[in-house]
Amino acid sequence: ADKGENMTQPGYSDDKSAVLVRLRRIEGQARGIHKMVEDDRYCVDVLQQISAVTRALQGVALHLLDEHLSHCVAHAVEAGGDEKDAKLREASAAIARLVKS
């Protein structure tokens, strides 16, 4: 089943363009890392850029999680029942995956 089947749009819909801008910036950073390796740049410099991309992705993930909690999960909690339980389990699993990454 579609995880968003009860929602007509994702929680980040209001700032989708801002999320896309951040992701495009991250894509550029990843391409930069690729170029650094092609150019035989110093390992520590490459690692520093990888760390920056990782932090940027984590920032986007936290933003999306926040939007999901305040939009999708909040609506499910208001609805109650099985939908509430499912969304809370789903959010808990998403948080666990972020913590492990």
C-alpha positions, 0 to 999 in steps of 0.5 A: 500500500502507498504510505501516503495513501491517506494524504493528498500531498506530502508534508513538505508541499508548501516548501517543495521548491526550497527542498529542491534547491537544497537537493540541487546544491547537494548534487553539485557538491557530490559532483565536486567530490567526483571531480576532486577524486578525478583530480587526485586531490588530497584524501583529507580534503575529499573526506571533508567535502564528503562530511559536508555533503553528509551534513547537508543531506542530514539537514534535508532529512531532518527538515522532511521529518519535521514536516512529516511529523507536523503534517502527516503524523499530526493529522493521523493522531487527530484521526486516531485508530489504526491510522494513528498507530501506523503513522506513529510506527512509521515515524518511529522507524524513520527516526531510527533509520536517521539515527543509524545513518 
